[in-house]
């Protein structure tokens, strides 16, 4: 799978001829000012919850690309009401199949409110299953025991928040990786603004000390996993 980092919690994953884009927050992120939002590819846009730092560019990208927008029922309905043509609203535990890619909406321990103050439904994460295996995007979350169940999905890697303050920090993210059963982690939700600034070198070492590789790609860069 080819994974491109667009800053904060926004990643694109190219697999099976599809471009999956998670939590697009680019135009409002000073650290991602060199990224051109209108060049980001997307055939499926996935939103873990309603906060502005996860949905800010979702409609702009969905309108331009015609991508299917997938989130919880409340968020999908909100975007549909704003004119996004192709939306799928889910709820916790549900699974949909989109162009041979299986997407399951799973529990996250966080909050969710849309930018205009509307109710954002339950926050979540995604387990995505492709011809190249499964992966887990935790979204914004605290550590929770349901993560143990996700080991049964046999994900190859996981996107985990590591910035602390609003989500898990490094120590809990390491425990999450062990619960989920992954040895490859891509860090999200860190270094965008002061409360979630971390020591990247120390974070990589802490994961390595537990025999887990933490990937912290530069904004705009692409890795293969």
Secondary structure, 3 states (H helix, E strand, C coil): CEEEECCCCCEEEEECCEEEEECCCCCCCHHHCCCCHHHCCCCEEECCCCCHHHHCCHHHHHHHHCCEEEEEHHHHHHHHHCCCCCEEEECCCCEEEECCEEEEEEECCCCCECCCCCECCCCEEEEEEECCEEEEECCCCCCCCCHHHHHHHCEEEEEEECCCCCCCCHHHHHHHHHHHCCCEEEEECCCCCHHHCCCHHHHHHHHHCCCCEEECCCCCCEEEC
